[in-house]
């Protein structure tokens, strides 16, 4: 709809003072164009004017809009001021500047938090009890939220609280809240006066008021424009009134709805997008008819049937967001011919899609950006209320070759320095934690006085073997260094000692508990020591995240000199939670702008966006709009009586922003079916719009426009995420050349050759070993190794003290393996009956045994063509009987194989060991006949023979196993023979060390397997 005010001389005598710019006009572009046109008509120079905007970002965008609107590189822009970042000298005349400079300085955010925390601790009511450090800080943060809320309106009289409680039959909780809030009425003002400081919002309000008074008194003749503010804050309203009284003073409102019916206008509630404007005009004693339409360029004529689409879009959105009691006439509004035409025109360029989850939503947004770029769109914005969603969109776009950055930056905790400091504090609580040490050693900032080349070698040493990997074996860094030296890793030992020295300020028990400045100094000292190389310089504070951390720590340290800090001390266990609390909300701005055609913004940043196309992602109830948090101190009635703004007022402001953003030429609205694996509900604004679009008599065409582009994008997002057809993942079947085939294997691996040849290929041919996790839990394998070690030690020492000696050896072996003293004792206690049975069995065999060999190694070569393969074994126990024959014993702490498996050749370990003994493969035992072999189960209260075999059949089983292995080795020596994965698994749930490498989970279903 063309502007009826196009060409208005905005600075002429008698011209309107109060204007509005409709959302579809793109606020800053329309403001810049109208301002320059008005200056030209009146012969005014733009540089003489002052334009006041809500934020510095809006000011930067306004400067670009002025440049583009002027078409002249040499334009001298007007003075651009910001309400959000108010300055003492910002437009104030000299007398008022003196008044402003006489105001007390503003209290810093951390000092404000800390001072209020002290008052919360000292003044907490008896019902609450004494608060510790963290609780007092959290209570102080809640009070700060309340103070900031109160600063929006006129001054709140906190002394009325006791009367409010007495006038109502309130729960004891509210009475306690009133006692608690007495801090705001008495203690906090007194404390500020003693410090000679001022609340930030109060000082800003005082400065704005001083500016308003100066303008009223001096009445400058140059243009002064306040634009983009809804006038929610009382001080801003006073400034608006002062500007409206100037000869060339103008106030420009963003998106006042001048078409809404009067009965609806008067009934708007705080959640309605027009509520703030109604409150503002009521405060000024004005009607909507007193607000003129700012002169802006109309849509180009002859643009087709949708040339009025932008204006009709605003009508459609405002209609959808009508108050609930006025929504009953939706069908009447869009059911007639005129309503259908307006609705269809408003839907031009507007599309709606519901993504199945966050991943699909980011894919749809990225495809939308690509589509708009291909169509020649100059500026595209993606707006999402949460950093995680913004990060996912940025990553998706980067994967598509578009370099974009999140405008708001990254949370400090996710930054390089922020993550490093948080890791240090976690490590200070447990300095020898293997997983935390591994994370520290891989961090690019970690170099505690060690040269880079040596640091790389030391890191590699610590990651090898069982220093940091596998179960934890040390409780201190000193013990960890000793363990590294014992394992021939001196560089790793040096590294652990260097880390211990760097962590000393945070781990020294004499330093804690400590006041906040001491804690901050210890953290800074530790961080510098951990990041300073041998050249003596630390890169910790050099970049943006480091500068932010340095400012925060410096402020914390300065508390010792400037603030009477609370008596509460920082405990070591509270260091990490305290740091998290103090750094929440801090963000590190991106250094690189990225592709300037694309912006990723939050809802507040997106105000006054100049984008030509916009995707609003994450329009889900509770996320966007974000629901107000419960007030921990005041009920709604108490807030209202005190004059505090309604908690829902922010929803109304967010709704106005939504209408503004959804009014750009091309818009995509994205909600989720599910978020974080939970069902999601579309934003209240979206479901209202959904209902309105489908409310006409024949909504088919409207639905097609509304859902068309979104459905197209969702289709392609699904196509990109899904294969074009079924993909069959085949099991791996590597065929290495003949000269790269097996050259050796153990008797245990012989079973792999039968059941899982791929595992043997990975281990013996690729020479891959599974890596154990850092600080892995103590598992059954370690327990079994310790039991074997205990029996070996006990037998080697001559079986001292019988079962009692064996039990003591077992506890010692478990402790040496890394089990704690308590857990080793518990395991030994559970095995006590098995130990007794074993000791009795062993004593009964002594008369028929001439010698016992424990953990003996042997090798047997197999001639395979012109090559040979070495079979190796480590026999648990070999008893030499009085007749010269031998009996092999293998102790299993788990479930041993059964007779049937051994007779079928599926468990060849003991038969192959017997065959090796028959062929003299164990040098210190010699060639022997086999009397028998058996597995014995050693677990819980059990110790007993699990396999005996047929009488005089053990040698036959050994020969059969040897023959079978020879046949297999010949088979796998052929270049065409593949090493297949899971050829004959023991059970459906059987797992091997190399299943992940073989991608078994991806193809097992096709093979009829069951991965559960």
N, C-alpha and C positions, 0 to 999 in steps of 0.2 A: 504494500500500500504506500504510494508516494507521500512524502512528508507534506503536511499542510503548512508547515512553517519554513519551508525551504526559501532562503533568501532573506530571513529576518535579520535586521540590524541589531545584533545582540547587545552592543555597547551604546546604542543611541539612547538619548533621554526618553524615559517613558517605556523603554523596552522591558520585557519580563525579566525578573530577577531569578526565578526558580524554574529550572528546566528538568526534563528527563530525556534519556536516550533509550529507545526500545532495545531489547536484547539482540534482535536480529541485525541491528545496525553496526555491531562490533564497536563497543564503547570507545576505545581509545582512538580508533581510526576516525569515527564520527566526531569525537571531541577535537581532535587535531584539525580536521577539515573545517569544522564550524568556527573554531577559534581563529584560524588563519584568514578565513573568509571575512569574519567580523572585523579583524584588525585592518584588513585591506579596505573594507567599506568605510571605516571610520578614520582611515589614515593614521592608525596607531602602529607603533613598532612592536613586534612580538617580544623583543628582548626586554621591554619595559614591564611586561606582565608577570604575574606570579600565578602558578598553577599548583594547587595542593592536591595530592593524591593519597590514597590510603597506605601504600607501601612503597618501598624503594624499588621493588621489582616493577610495579606499575609505572614508576617514574622512568625507569630504563626503557620500558616498552613504549612509553609516551614519547620519549626522545626519538626513537626510531619512527614512530608514527608521524611525528612532526616533520622529520627529514623526508620521508616518503611523500607526505602530502604537499610539501613545499616544492619539491622537484629542484631545489637549489642546494648545492653542496655547501654554500657559504651562509646558510641561514644561521642567524644568532638566535638560539632558542630562548624561550622565557625561563625564568627561574622555576625549577621544579622542586617542590618540597614534599615531604612525606610526614603523615601523621604518626605512623608507626615508629619512625626513627627521629623523633622531634629533637631539635637542636636549640641550645640557648639563644643563638644568634639568628635563628630562622625567621627572618622577616620582622623582627621586633625592633621598634624604634629605640633610640638610645635611652630615654628615661625608663622604658619598660625593660630594656636589657639590664639596666642596673637593678631593677626590682627582681628580675629573674635570676640574676647572678647572686643576689642576696639569699636566695633559697638554699636550704641545706643540701649538701650533695646527696645523691641517691645511694641507697644501700645496695651493695653488690648481691647477686643472687645467692652465692654460697654463704656470705655473711648473714643474709636474711634467714636462710634456712637454719644456720647454726644457732643464731640468737633465739629464734623461735623454738628450736629444739630444747635449748636450755630452759626457756620459760615453760615449755610443756612438761619437762621433767620436774621443775620446781613447783609449778602451780597445778599439777594434775590433781583432780578431786580424789577424795578417799576411795570412791567406788572403783576408780580405775587402778589405783595402786601405783607404786613407783615404776617409772618407765626406764628400760635400759636404753642404750645408745640408739640402736636401730629403731625401736618403737617410738622413741621421742622424735627421731628424724622423720619417720612416716607421719606421725601426728602433726609435725610442723608443716610438712608438705600439704596435708589436708587443710590446714589453716591458711596456707598461702593460696590455695585454690579458692577458698572462701573470700579472702581479701581481694583477689583479682576480680572475682565475680561482683563483689560489692563496689569496686572502683568504676564499674560500667555506669551505674546510676548515680543519683545524688548521694550525699554522705549518709551512711547507715549509722543509726544510733544503737550501738551494741548494748547500752545501758538498759534498753527496753527488754532484754532477754528474761530477766527474772520475773518481770510482770507477765510476759507471755506465758511462761510456764505456770504461774499461779492462776492465770485465767482459764486454764484448760486442765482437764483430767488426763494428764499425760503420764506415760510410763516413766519409771525411775530412770530409764536410759536417757530420756530427753532432759530430765532434770540435771543429770550428770553432765550432759552436753552443755547446758546453760552455765553450769559451774566452770566447765572447761573453757567455754568461750569468753568467760570473764577476762581471759588473757588479752583478747582483742579490745576489750573495753578499758582496761586499766593498765595492765602490765606492759603491753606492747607499745602503746603511745609513750609511756614513761621511759621505756628503754630506748626508743628512737630519739626522744628528746635528750637523754643523757649522752647518747652517741653522737648527737648533732647530725643525724641522717634523716632521710625521708623515703617513704614508700615509692617505688618506681611509678606506679600508676598515679599516685597523688601528685608527684612532682611533674609528671607529664601533663596531668590535668591543670596544674597550676601554670605551667608554661603556656599551654594552649589558651587558658583564660587570660594570661598576661598579653598574649598576642591579640586576642579578641579585644581586650580593653584598649590596646595601643591602636588598633585599626579604628575602633569607635572614636577615639579621641583625635587622631590625626587625619582620618578620612582621606587616604591617598586617592589621587585621581587616576592612577594607572589601573589596568584591569587586574582584578584578583578573583580567581576561580577556584572554588573547592569542588572537586568532582569525584564521584565514585563511592562516596560514603553514604551509608544508610542512616547516619546520625544516631546510632544506638547509644553511644557514650554521651553523658550529659555535657562534658566539656566540649565535645565536638559540636553539639547543638548550639552552645553559646558562640562558638566560632562561626557557625553557619549564620546565626542571627546577625553577628557583627558584619559579616561580609555582605549579607543582603541589604544592610543599611548604607553601603558604600556607593559612590556615584557609578562605578563600573564593577561592582561586586556581583558575582554570579555563583549560584549553587546548582550543580548538575547531579541529579539522582540517577542511579543505575536501574533501569527496568521497572519504573512505576507503571502499574496496569491502570490505564485510564478508561478502559472499556468495561471493567467488572461492575456488575450491578451494585447499586448503593446498599441494598439490604444485605448483600453478601460482604461488601466492604466493611460495613459496621460490625459484622459478626465474626470477622477473622480472628483466629486464636494464634498463640505464639508459634505454632507449627506451620502456619501458612506463610508462603513466600512474601506476601504483601503486608504482613503484620507490622514489621519494623517501620514501613512507610506510613501506615496509619497512625502509629504512635508518634512519629515525627511531625506529621501534619497537624495532629491534634495538639501537640505541644506548641506549635507555631500559630494555632488558631486559623489554619488554612484549609481549603478544600482542594480536591484534585483538579478542579477547574482553574485553580490559581497556578497550576504547573503547566508551563508551555512545553511543546515538543522542540527539542534541540534541532536546529537546521542540519540535515545530513543528506547525503546523496541518495536519491530514490533508486529503486531497481530500474535497470535499463528497459525502456519500452520495447515491445516486440520480442520479448524473450521467450515467447511460447505461452501455452496455457498455464504454466506454473510461475509466471513472472511475479506474482504476488506471494509466492510460497514463503519467503522469510517472515513476513508479517503474519500470515495465516499459521505458521508454525508456532509463533508466540501465543496466538489465540488458542490453538489446540492444547498447548502445554498448560496454559493458565486455566483452561476449562477442565482439564484432567485433574488439576490440583485444587479445584474448588473445595470448600469445606464439606464434610460428609453430609450435613443436612441439606446442602444445595446440590448434591450429586444426583438426586432423584430425577432431575429434568435432563440428564445426559441424552437420553433417547430422543427427547424433543429437540435438543440442540443440534444433533447430527442426523436426525431422521428425515428432515425435509430436504428439499433440493438444494437450498442455499447452504445448509449445514453440511450436507454430503460434499458439496463442491469445496467448501472451506477446509473440511477435514482432509480431502484428497490433496488439496494444494499444500496443506501443512505437512503432509506425510512425504512430500517430495524431498528426497535427500536424507530422510530420517529412516533408520532401519533398526530393528530389534532382533536380538538373538539370545537364546539361553544355552550356554555351554554346559557340557556334561560335568566338567571339573576344571580346575585351575589350568591344567596343561592345555586343554582344548581352548580355553578362553585366551591364553597367551598366543596360541597358534592363530586363532581368528583375528586377534588384534594385529599380529605381524602381517598376516595376509592382507588385511585392510590397508595397512600402510603401503605395502607393495602395490596394491591395486590403485590407490590414490596417486602414488608417485608416477605410475605408468599413465594415468589419466592427465598428468601435468599439474597436479595440485602443488602449490608452492609451499604451504606451511601445514604441517600435520601435528596434532597433539594427541598423546595417549594419557588419559587421566585415570589414576587409580588411587584409592585411599590408603593402601598399605605398601610398605617398602618391599615386602616379599613379592607381591604381585608385580610391582614395578621392576624388580630385579629379574623376574622370570621373563617379562616382556623384553627387557634389554638384552638378555642372553639369547632369546629367540631371534631378535632382529640381527644381533651380531652373527649368529650362525647363518643368517641369510646374506651376509656381506654388508650390512648397514652398521656403521660405527655410531652408536648412540650412548648417551650417558643420562643417568637420572638427575634431574635438575636439583632436587633436594639433597643430593649426596647420599652417602652411606652412613648407617649408624656407626657411631664411634667404636662400639664393641666389635664391629665387623672389619674395622680398618686394620692396617698393618701394625701400628703401634698399640691401638686399643686391644687387639687380640693378644699381643705380646705381653702387655702389662697384666691382663686378666690371667694369662697362663702363668706368669710369675707368681701371682698371688695364690693360685691354686697349688702350685708346686711348693710354695712356702708352707702350706699346710701339711704336705707329705712329700718331702724333697726327693725320696728315692722311688716314687711311684713310676714304674717303667713306662706306662702309656703317656704320662705327662712329660717325662724326660725325652721320650721319642719325639713328641710334638715340639718341645723346646729345641731339640737338636736339629730338626728340619726347618725351623723358622729362619728366614733369611737374616734376621737381626742378631741371631745368637752367635757371638764370637768372643767368649770371655777371656780376652788377653792372649789368644792363641792365633798364630798366623793361619791364613786361609787354607794353605795346602795341608798343614798339619791338622787343621780342624776337619777337613774332609776325610783324612785317614783315620782320625780318632772317631769320627762319627761312624765310619764303616766298621771299625773294630767293635764299637759298642753294639752295633746291629747284628754282628755275626755271632754264631754260637748261642750260648745261653747266658749272656751277660744281661741284656735287657729283654731279649725274646724268651718266650716260654714262661713258666711260673716264676713268680717273684722270689728272689733268694736273698734279699738284703732289705733292711729297714732303714738304713742311713746311707748317705752318699759315701761316707768313709768305708763302710762295709762293702759297698758296691765297687769302690776303687780297689779294695783288697781282692775282691772276687775277680776283677778284670786282670790284675797282676797275676793271680793264680792261673788264669787262663791264657797267659802270654799275650796280653793286650795292654802294654804299658802306656800307649797314647790314650786309650780310653780311660785308663786310671787317672792320667794327668788331667784329662778333660773333666772327669767327675769331681776331682779336687778343686779345679778352677770354678766349677759351678757352685760348689759348696762355699767357697770364699765369696763369690758374688752374691749368693743368697743370704750370707751371714747377717746383714742388717735386718732382714725379715724373719730369720729363724732363730736368732740368738734369744734364748728365754729371758735374758736380763733386760731386753729392750721392750718386752710386752708383758702386761698391758701397757699401752702408751696413749698420750693425748693425740688428737688428730694431726697436729703439725709434725710430731715425731713420726707418726705412721707415714705421712706423706713424704717426709725426708728420707725415711728408710726405703720406701718404694722407689723414689728417684735414685738414691744411691745404688740400690740393687740393680735397677734397670740399666743405669750407666755402666756399672761394672760388668754386666752380662753382655753388653753390646760394644764395649771398647776393645779394639784390637791392639796389637803390640805397638802400633804407631801412636797410640794414646788419644785417638779421636773416636767419638761415638756418633753414628748417623741418626740416633734416636729422635732428636728434636728438630731435624732439618726440614721435614716436609710438613704439609698442612696438618696431618693427624698428629705429628710430633709436637707441632706448635700448640695445638689444642690441648694435648696432654700436659705440656710444660706450663701453660697458663693455669690449668686447673690445679696442678700440684703446687705451683707458686702461690696461688691464692690460698690453698689449704695450709701451706707452711706459714704464710703471713698471719694466720689467725693468732699465732702465739704472741705477736706484737700488737695486733689491732683489736683483738676480740678477747673478752674474758671467756675462754672456752669452757664448756661444761666439765664437771668433775668426772663424767663418765669417760672411761678409757676404752680404747680399741683393743679388743681381744684378738688373738691370732685367728681364732675360728670365725671371727666376724670380718676379717679383712676383705675377703672376696665379696661377700654380700654387701658390705658397706661401699666398696668401689662400684659395684653394679648399680647401687642406688644413686650414688652421686653422679654417675655418668649416663644414666638413662635420659633419653631425649637429646643427647648431644649428637650432632651429625657433622661429617666431614664432606665439604663441598667438592665436587669433581674438579680436577685441574683442567682437563681437556673438554672442550665444548662438544666435539663429535659432529655428526651431520647436522648442519644448522637448519635443515628443512624439517627435522623431526624433534619433538620435545616429549619427554616423559615427566609428567607433573603430578603433584598432589592436588586435591580439590582447592585448597587455599591458594596455591601458586597459580592455578589455572584461572583465577578470577581475571577478568578483562583480557582473556586470551585473544590473540590476533590470528588464530589458526583458521584455515579455510576448511579443514576437515578435522574431526575430533572423534576419538573412540573413548567412551566412558566405560571403563572395565571394573567390575566388582560391585555392581549396583545391587547389593544384597542387604536385606534388613539386618540391622545391627552393625553392619560394616559401613554402609553408605546409604542412608544417614547413620552415623554412630549414635547409639542410644545414650542418653545422659546417665552418668554413673550415680549411684545412690549417694546422697549427702550423708556422711557419717555423723553429722552434728545436728542438723536441723530438719524438721518435717517441712512438707510443702506449705502448710498453713503458716508456720513460723517464718519461712522465707518470704512469703507474701507480705506478712505484717511488718517485717523489717524493711521491706522495700527492695529486696534482692530480686534480680531478674528470674523469670521462670526457667527451670532446667531445660524446657523444650524450646527456648528461644533460639538456641543454636541450630535446632532442626529447621526452624523457619528460615534462618539465614542460609543454611545449606540448601534448602529448597529453592531459594532465590538464585543461588549460584548455579544450581542444576538447570533451572530454566534458562539462565544466561548461556551456559555452556551448550545446552541442547538446542540452541537457536542459531548456531553457526550453519553455514550452507549445507555441509555434509556431516552427518552424525551417525555413529553406531553405538547402540546401547547394549551392553553385555552384562548378563547376570549368570549365576551358576545354579545348576541342579544340585550339586554337592560341593561342599568345601571341606577340605581336610577329612574326607571320608564320612562326613555327616550331611544330612539333607540341609539344603539352604532354601531360604524364602526370598523371592525377588523383592527389591525395595518397594516401599509403599508407593513411591512415585511411579514405578514401572507398572505395578499391577493396576493402578488407576488408569494409566495410559492404555494398557491392554484392554481393559473393560470399555473404555471410551471408543477405541478403534472398532471394537466388535459390537457397538451399541446400535448402529444404524440398521435400517431394514434389510439392506443387502450389503453386508460387510466384505464381500468377496474381494472386490477391487482394493478396498482399503487394507485388508489383511495382506493382499499380494504385495502392495507397496511397502507395507510396514515390515513384513517378514522376508521380502524377496532377497535383498542383498545379504542379509544375515544368513538366510538359508544357503545361499550360494557359497558364502565364506565357510560356513559350518561343514558343507559338503566337501569342500577342498581340504579343510583341516582334517576331516576324517579320512579322506583319501591319502593324505600325506602321512597320517599316523598309522594307516593300515596297509598291509601288503595288497597288491593288485589281485592276488589269488593265493590259494594255499601254498605255503612254503614248507617243504619237507626238509628237515635237518637230518642229514645222514650221519650215522655214527662214524667216528674217525677210523680210518683204516690205513695208517701210514705204512709205506713200503720202503724202508731205507735200503740203500745199495748193499751189496754183499760185503764190501769192505767196512761198512759201518754197522754191522749186525752185532749180536751179543758176543762178548768175550769172557764174561764172568757173571755169576749170579750166586745167590745164597740159597740154602735149603728152604728158607722161608719164601724167597722170591720164586722158587720153583712152583709153589702153589699159585702165584700170580700168573705164571705162564699158562696155567690151566684155566684160571678163572678170569683174569683181567690182563691179557698180554699188553694192552696199551699202557698200563701202569708201569710195567717192566721196561717198556720202550722209553717212557718219559724219564724213568729213574736211571737206567743203565746206558741208554743211547743218547738221549738229550741231556743227561746228567743234571736233571732238575730235582731239587729237594723242597718239600713243602716248608714254608716259613711259619714258625709258630708266632702267635700274636704276642704283642708286648704285654707282659704281666698276665699271661694266660692263666686260667684257673688250674689248680692241681687236679690232674685227671687220673684215670685208672691206669694208664700206661706208666706214669711216674710211680704210682703205688706198686705196680708189679715189678718195676726195675728195682725199687728199694727192697722189696721182699727177697728178690733173687740175691741182691747184694748182701743182705743180712744172713741168709743161709750160707752163702759162699764164705763169708767172714767167720761165721760160727764153726763150720766144718774145718776150715783151714787152720783155726786155732785149737783144734782138737776137741770140739764140742764141750766147752767149759760150762759148768753149772747146769747142764741139761736144759730143760725147757725154760728155766728162769734166765739162763744165759742167752738162749735164742731170743727170748722176748726183749731182753735189754738190747741185743744187737739189732733187732727189728726197729725199736724206737730210735736208736742212733742213726740207722740207715734212712729212716723216714725223715728225720730232722736234717740230715745231710742233703737229702733230695730237695729240700725247700719247704717241707711241711712245718708248720709251727709246732712248738713243744706241746701245746694243748691238743692240736689235731693229731699229732703223731701218737700221743698217749691214747686218744680215743680210738684210733685205728687199731693200735696194738691191743687194746682192751677187747675190741670186737673179734680180733683174730686169736685171742688167747686159747680157745678150745682147739682151733686148728693147729696152733703151735704145740700144744700138749700132745695131740695125736701124732704130729710129725716126729716129735722128739721120741715118743715111745716106739713108733715104727722104725725110726733110724737106729735106736738102741737094739731092737730085736734083730736087725740085719748085721750088726757088727760081727757076730761070730762067723758068718759065712763070707765076709768081705775081707780081701787082703789089701785092697787099696781103693781110694775114692778120688776121682779127678773131677774138679769143679771148673766150669766155664773154660773148656779146652777148645782151641781153635784148630781147624783142619782144612785141607784143600785137596780136591780130587780133579785132575784134568780129564776132559772128555774129548776124544779125537772126532772132530766133525769135518769130514773131508780132509782138506789140506790144513785146516785150522784146528784150533782147540778152544774149548770153553772151560773155564775154571769154576768148579762148584765149591763154595766155601760153607763152613758151618761153625757154629759156636755151641758146643754141647753143654747143656745145663749141668748134667751130672752123669758120670760114667763110673759104675761100680765094677771092680775086678773081683770076680767070685773065686772061691777056693779051688775050683776046677779049671781056672784059667780063662773061662768065658767072661763075657761082659754083659751087664744089664744097663741099658740107657734109661734115664729118668728125666722127664721134662715137666717142670712145675708150671701150672697155669693158674693165674689169679682170676681169669675170666672163665668162659665156658670152653672146655677143650673139644676137639673134634671127636665124633663118635666112631665106633668100630666100623660101621658101614662105610663112612667117608674114607677111612684109611684103606680098607680092603678094595674100594673102587678106585683108589689112586688119586682121590680128590684132595687129600691132606697128606702129602708125601714127606713132611718134615722129618719125623722120626725114622721111617723106613730108609730115607736117603742117608741119614746120619749113621744108621746101622750098616748100610752098604759101604759107606766110607770107612767105617771101622774094619769091616771085612777085607778091605783093600789097602789097609795100612795108611790111611789119609791123615791120621793123627800121630805125628812122629813120636811123642812121648808115651803113647799107649801101645803102638805097634799094630800088627795084623792080628785080629781076634775073631773068634767065633762068637755068635750072638746067642746068649741065653734068653734074652727077651728085651722088650722095651715097653714103656708105659707112660701115659700122661697121668699126673696126679693133680687134683684140684685143691688149691689152697685159698679158701675164701670163707669169711665169716667163721662159723663154728665147724666148717667142713675141712677135712683133709682125707682124701681117699683116692683109690685107684680108679681112673676113669676109663682105662683101656688095658686089657691084658693080652688079647689076641689068642688065636688057637694054639693048642699045645704043639710045640716044635714047629710053628708056622712062621716065626718071625723072620728067619733068613730068607724064606721064600717071598715074603712080602718085601723085604729089602731088595732082593734081586729083581722083582717085578717093578718096583719103583725106579730102580736104576735103568732098567730097559726102557721103561716108559719115558723117562726124562731124555734118554739118548734119542729116542724116536722124535720127541718134540723138538730137540735142539737141531736135529737134521732138518726137520720141517721148517723151522724158523730161520734156518741159515739160507734158505732159498730167497732170492730177491723178490719174487712175486708173492711171497707170503705176507699178508698184512698183519699188523699188531692191532687187533680189535679191542674195543673197550667193553667191559662188563660182559664178557663172553659167556660166563657161567657163574653169575653171582650166587652167593650163599642163600640170601633171602631177598625178597622184594625191597626191603628197607635197607639192604646192605649198602654201605658207603665206603668209598676208597679215597685215598689222599689226592688222586689225580682226576676225580670226577668233574671238578670245575674246569680243569684244563680240557677235558674231553667234551665239555658242554653236554653232559649226560642229561641234565634236567630238560634240555631243549628237544632231544630226540627220543627220550625214553618212552613218552606217551605213544609215539608212532610204532614203537617196538612192542607195545602191549604191556609196558612196565607200569609200575605204580610208584610214584615219587613220594607218596605219603607214608 
